[in-house]
Amino acid sequence: MHHSVSAVLLSLFLSGAGAALAQSPASTVGLSVRRIELVSDDTQPVAEVAVSPGLSTVFIFDSEVSREGVTLEGRERFAVLDAGLSTLRLVPSEKLFPGERLRLTVRFLDGAAPASATFVLVAHPARSEAHVEVYRRKRSVETYQEEVRLARIEAEQCREENERLRSERSAPDGLTGLISTAVLSGRGVDFRDLTEGVTQAPGGAAAKNFVYAYRTARRVAVEVHLNSRGDAQPWTAVGAMLRGKANEELKVLRVWQSGPLAPGSTNQRVVVEAESASESPQGPFTLKLWDADGRRTITLGNVTFP
């Protein structure tokens, strides 16, 4: 049984002809710090800031803000709205649906121009901008130096990612490819059937049928078999997130789907592959899948790995 399961995973990792394939977008959570500079005229476009249910977004201002002057559209859909003298922390609740756009306005206390700042909060199913710095006055040299330092780190990460992708693209297919890229590293493939233990949040774009988990020396994968719920519009996963209890995330490498999920097309497979060393935590994780516009999602809980 172990060998047959391993063979299935080998084909999932390296095949995909004629099937939908998407790369999960890079997370906006991590090293990045969003910096917004305000101007005193009306020509500045309204800045968009990504937010996500359950994740904190903190605005830091270089001027004191009026707590009574904070207005948030759809306030009832936020679990936390905490305004300080120069900070504002937001945590959307699950009532905030992907794709929603809500206006946030803050007013400053010193009477200088601009007297207020307005942002558009754009709801994403799994990604948020955790740290947003807002400047009304000229920024210090130190903030620019820090921005350059972070940009260099992110550029180096992109370079390493490009090298990895080129290496995998040039690797042969099948078992030889897994050996050449050191995915197995003498360990083989461990397997676990999660079908009974995995939970699904209500109202998802599709219904789970079977759920399997895999682990190699350097990768983990979740295979989800989905059934259509009769939605007339076909559904294809383009992004995924694997998040643990402490909000730690595994780096998703690819999302593969056997075909669009539409009425009459049952048991389509979605495979999410992520980076994970053998000593990484086994879970539980929450798996969230979303389509191109981010509005129709599937959320599975209690995902564990061998």
C-alpha positions as CSV (number, residue, x, y, z in Angstrom):
1,M,0.0,0.0,0.0
2,H,2.8,2.4,0.9
3,H,4.5,1.9,-2.5
4,S,1.3,2.5,-4.4
5,V,0.6,5.7,-2.5
6,S,4.1,6.9,-3.1
7,A,3.6,6.3,-6.9
8,V,0.5,8.4,-6.8
9,L,2.3,11.3,-5.1
10,L,5.2,11.1,-7.6
11,S,2.8,11.6,-10.4
12,L,1.1,14.5,-8.6
13,F,4.3,16.3,-7.9
14,L,5.7,16.1,-11.4
15,S,2.7,15.7,-13.8
16,G,0.0,18.1,-14.8
17,A,-0.5,18.0,-18.5
18,G,-3.9,19.2,-19.5
19,A,-4.8,20.3,-16.0
20,A,-5.1,23.6,-14.2
21,L,-1.9,24.8,-12.5
22,A,-1.4,27.9,-10.4
23,Q,1.3,29.4,-8.2
24,S,0.1,30.8,-4.9
25,P,0.9,34.4,-4.7
26,A,3.6,35.5,-2.4
27,S,2.5,36.4,1.1
28,T,2.3,40.1,2.0
29,V,2.9,39.0,5.6
30,G,6.6,38.9,6.7
31,L,9.5,41.2,6.0
32,S,7.5,43.7,4.0
33,V,6.5,47.0,5.6
34,R,4.0,49.1,3.6
35,R,4.9,52.8,3.6
36,I,2.5,55.5,2.5
37,E,3.4,59.1,2.2
38,L,0.5,61.7,2.2
39,V,0.5,64.9,0.3
40,S,-1.5,68.1,1.2
41,D,-3.4,68.3,-2.1
42,D,-6.3,66.3,-3.6
43,T,-4.3,64.6,-6.3
44,Q,-3.1,61.6,-4.3
45,P,-5.0,58.4,-5.1
46,V,-6.6,56.5,-2.3
47,A,-4.3,53.8,-1.1
48,E,-5.6,50.2,-1.0
49,V,-4.6,48.0,1.9
50,A,-5.1,44.2,2.0
51,V,-6.9,42.8,5.1
52,S,-8.0,39.3,6.0
53,P,-10.3,37.7,8.6
54,G,-8.5,36.9,11.8
55,L,-5.3,38.7,10.9
56,S,-4.1,41.9,12.4
57,T,-3.3,45.0,10.4
58,V,-1.6,47.8,12.2
59,F,-1.3,51.4,11.0
60,I,1.4,53.6,12.5
61,F,1.2,57.3,11.9
62,D,3.9,60.0,12.4
63,S,1.2,62.3,13.8
64,E,-1.3,62.0,16.6
65,V,-4.8,60.9,15.4
66,S,-8.2,61.6,16.8
67,R,-9.8,58.5,18.2
68,E,-13.2,60.0,17.7
69,G,-12.3,60.9,14.2
70,V,-11.8,57.4,13.0
71,T,-14.6,56.2,10.7
72,L,-14.7,52.6,9.4
73,E,-17.2,51.4,6.8
74,G,-18.8,48.1,7.9
75,R,-17.5,48.5,11.5
76,E,-19.7,45.5,12.6
77,R,-17.6,43.2,10.4
78,F,-14.4,43.9,12.4
79,A,-13.6,42.0,15.6
80,V,-11.1,44.6,16.7
81,L,-10.8,48.3,16.1
82,D,-8.2,49.7,18.5
83,A,-7.2,53.4,18.1
84,G,-4.2,54.8,20.0
85,L,-2.5,58.2,19.9
86,S,-0.6,57.3,16.7
87,T,-1.6,53.7,16.0
88,L,-4.7,51.9,14.7
89,R,-5.1,48.2,14.8
90,L,-7.8,46.3,12.8
91,V,-8.8,42.6,12.9
92,P,-11.6,41.7,10.5
93,S,-14.0,39.0,11.5
94,E,-15.3,36.1,9.4
95,K,-18.2,38.4,8.5
96,L,-15.9,40.2,6.1
97,F,-16.1,38.4,2.7
98,P,-13.3,38.2,0.2
99,G,-13.4,41.0,-2.4
100,E,-15.2,43.5,-0.2
101,R,-13.9,47.1,-0.3
102,L,-14.4,49.3,2.8
103,R,-13.3,52.8,3.4
104,L,-11.3,53.8,6.5
105,T,-10.8,57.5,7.3
106,V,-8.6,58.9,10.1
107,R,-8.4,62.5,11.2
108,F,-5.3,64.2,12.7
109,L,-5.2,66.3,15.8
110,D,-2.7,69.0,14.9
111,G,-4.7,70.8,12.3
112,A,-1.9,70.6,9.7
113,A,-2.6,69.5,6.1
114,P,-3.6,67.0,5.1
115,A,-6.2,67.0,8.0
116,S,-7.3,63.4,7.3
117,A,-6.3,60.3,5.4
118,T,-8.5,57.8,3.7
119,F,-7.7,54.2,2.8
120,V,-9.6,51.4,1.0
121,L,-9.5,48.1,2.9
122,V,-9.6,45.2,0.4
123,A,-10.6,41.9,1.9
124,H,-8.5,38.9,0.9
125,P,-9.3,35.3,2.0
126,A,-5.9,34.7,3.5
127,R,-3.4,37.5,3.0
128,S,-3.1,40.8,4.8
129,E,-0.7,43.7,5.1
130,A,0.4,43.5,8.8
131,H,2.3,46.7,9.1
132,V,1.5,50.0,7.4
133,E,3.5,53.2,8.2
134,V,1.8,56.5,7.2
135,Y,3.8,59.7,6.9
136,R,2.6,63.3,6.7
137,R,6.0,64.8,7.2
138,K,9.2,64.2,5.4
139,R,10.6,60.8,6.1
140,S,13.9,60.3,7.9
141,V,17.0,58.9,6.1
142,E,16.8,55.9,8.5
143,T,13.4,54.9,7.1
144,Y,14.7,54.9,3.6
145,Q,17.7,52.9,4.5
146,E,15.5,50.3,6.2
147,E,13.3,50.2,3.1
148,V,16.4,49.6,1.0
149,R,17.6,46.8,3.3
150,L,14.3,45.0,3.2
151,A,14.1,45.4,-0.5
152,R,17.5,43.7,-0.9
153,I,16.4,40.9,1.3
154,E,13.2,40.3,-0.7
155,A,15.2,40.6,-4.0
156,E,17.6,37.9,-2.7
157,Q,14.6,35.7,-1.8
158,C,13.2,36.2,-5.3
159,R,16.6,35.3,-6.8
160,E,16.7,32.1,-4.8
161,E,13.1,31.3,-5.8
162,N,13.9,31.8,-9.5
163,E,16.9,29.5,-9.2
164,R,14.8,26.8,-7.5
165,L,12.2,27.1,-10.2
166,R,14.7,26.9,-13.0
167,S,16.4,23.9,-11.4
168,E,13.0,22.1,-11.1
169,R,12.0,23.0,-14.6
170,S,15.2,21.5,-16.1
171,A,14.9,18.3,-14.0
172,P,13.7,15.1,-15.6
173,D,10.2,13.7,-15.0
174,G,9.1,10.9,-12.7
175,L,11.1,9.4,-10.0
176,T,14.4,10.5,-11.5
177,G,13.2,14.1,-11.1
178,L,12.4,13.7,-7.5
179,I,15.8,12.2,-6.8
180,S,17.6,14.9,-8.8
181,T,16.0,17.7,-6.9
182,A,16.6,16.0,-3.5
183,V,12.9,16.1,-2.7
184,L,13.1,12.5,-1.4
185,S,16.6,12.6,0.1
186,G,16.5,8.9,1.0
187,R,13.3,9.2,3.0
188,G,10.6,8.2,0.5
189,V,7.0,9.4,0.9
190,D,4.9,9.2,4.1
191,F,1.1,9.1,3.7
192,R,-1.9,9.8,6.0
193,D,-5.6,9.6,5.3
194,L,-7.2,12.7,6.8
195,T,-10.7,12.2,5.4
196,E,-12.4,11.4,8.8
197,G,-10.6,14.0,10.9
198,V,-10.6,17.1,8.6
199,T,-13.4,19.6,9.1
200,Q,-14.9,21.9,6.6
201,A,-16.2,25.4,7.2
202,P,-19.8,26.0,6.1
203,G,-20.7,27.8,2.8
204,G,-17.6,26.7,0.8
205,A,-17.4,26.7,-3.0
206,A,-17.3,22.9,-3.0
207,A,-17.7,19.9,-0.7
208,K,-14.8,17.8,0.3
209,N,-14.9,14.1,-0.4
210,F,-11.5,12.6,0.4
211,V,-8.4,14.3,2.0
212,Y,-4.9,12.9,2.0
213,A,-1.6,14.2,3.4
214,Y,1.9,13.4,2.2
215,R,5.4,14.3,3.4
216,T,8.9,13.9,1.9
217,A,12.2,15.1,3.3
218,R,11.6,18.6,2.0
219,R,8.0,18.9,1.0
220,V,4.5,18.3,2.3
221,A,1.3,18.1,0.2
222,V,-2.4,17.9,0.8
223,E,-4.7,16.2,-1.8
224,V,-8.3,17.2,-1.6
225,H,-11.1,15.4,-3.7
226,L,-13.9,17.9,-4.2
227,N,-17.5,17.5,-5.3
228,S,-19.5,20.3,-6.9
229,R,-22.3,21.9,-5.0
230,G,-24.2,22.8,-8.1
231,D,-22.8,26.3,-8.6
232,A,-23.3,27.2,-12.3
233,Q,-20.0,29.0,-12.5
234,P,-17.0,26.6,-12.7
235,W,-14.5,26.8,-9.9
236,T,-10.7,26.5,-10.1
237,A,-8.3,27.0,-7.2
238,V,-5.6,29.6,-8.0
239,G,-4.2,30.2,-4.5
240,A,-3.8,28.4,-1.2
241,M,-2.7,29.0,2.4
242,L,-1.6,26.5,5.1
243,R,-1.7,28.3,8.5
244,G,-1.0,26.8,11.9
245,K,-2.5,27.7,15.3
246,A,0.1,30.4,16.0
247,N,-0.5,32.0,12.6
248,E,2.7,30.5,11.2
249,E,2.4,29.7,7.5
250,L,4.0,27.0,5.3
251,K,5.4,28.4,2.1
252,V,3.1,27.2,-0.7
253,L,5.0,26.2,-3.8
254,R,2.2,25.3,-6.2
255,V,-1.5,24.6,-6.5
256,W,-2.6,21.9,-9.0
257,Q,-6.1,21.0,-9.9
258,S,-7.2,18.2,-12.2
259,G,-9.9,20.3,-13.9
260,P,-12.5,23.0,-13.3
261,L,-15.2,22.0,-10.8
262,A,-18.6,22.5,-12.4
263,P,-22.0,20.9,-12.2
264,G,-21.7,17.3,-13.4
265,S,-17.9,17.2,-12.8
266,T,-17.5,15.3,-9.5
267,N,-14.4,14.3,-7.7
268,Q,-11.9,16.9,-9.1
269,R,-8.6,16.8,-7.2
270,V,-6.7,19.8,-5.8
271,V,-3.1,19.3,-4.6
272,V,-1.3,21.9,-2.5
273,E,2.4,21.5,-2.2
274,A,4.5,23.4,0.4
275,E,8.0,23.6,1.7
276,S,8.6,21.9,5.0
277,A,11.7,20.4,6.6
278,S,11.2,16.9,8.2
279,E,11.4,18.5,11.7
280,S,8.6,21.0,11.0
281,P,5.4,20.8,13.1
282,Q,2.9,18.3,12.0
283,G,-0.1,20.5,12.6
284,P,-2.9,21.0,12.9
285,F,-3.1,23.5,10.0
286,T,-6.0,25.3,8.3
287,L,-6.0,24.9,4.6
288,K,-7.8,27.7,2.6
289,L,-8.3,27.6,-1.1
290,W,-9.5,30.5,-3.3
291,D,-10.4,31.1,-6.9
292,A,-9.3,33.9,-9.2
293,D,-11.4,36.7,-7.7
294,G,-11.0,35.4,-4.2
295,R,-14.7,35.4,-3.4
296,R,-15.5,31.7,-3.5
297,T,-13.3,29.8,-1.0
298,I,-12.9,26.4,0.6
299,T,-11.6,26.2,4.2
300,L,-10.5,22.9,5.8
301,G,-9.5,22.6,9.4
302,N,-7.4,20.0,11.4
303,V,-5.0,19.2,8.5
304,T,-2.1,17.2,9.9
305,F,1.0,15.7,8.2
306,P,2.7,12.3,8.8
